[in-house]
């Protein structure tokens, strides 16, 4: 069975970088002499499905870049019916039911992208990877969305990098 998981990079005060707000300078310019990707490539390669909300999907498209998830099936949580194209499918109905079905398909894991997606599907999430960059940022984009339901997690892996960055991987208990 596929796992539902997400990967987030944050400052140690718990705020995230948002490329659509030109708010990634602190992350991009942070010293990384070993050129670590903090487990991102392995995480990326472990998934074949992406679930993203419509607002974030549209913001990525507005960056005028090649779609970064072209080799993955992408489900966009949409407010209205839209025509699916290539590997992109729009889901205007109950996304939790869709995720339950996807989890039972063979293949790699499911990647949640965006705080609205994480909020909607948090109860179905099996794994969280948190990467903490050792800076205090203080912006207004918190690491996790508000009002998540209570849950307990077990640390399954921790990595410390030469620049002080850490990656923590948690599994739902």
Secondary structure, 3 states (H helix, E strand, C coil): CCCEEEEEEEECCCEECCHHHCCCHHHHCCCCCCCCCCCHHHHHHCEEEEEEEHHHHHHHHHCCCCCCCCCCEEEEECCCCCCCECCEEEECCCHHHHHHHHHCCCCCEEEEECHHHHHHHHHHCCEEEEEEECCCCCCCCECCCCCCCCCCEEEEEEEECCCCCEEEEEEEC
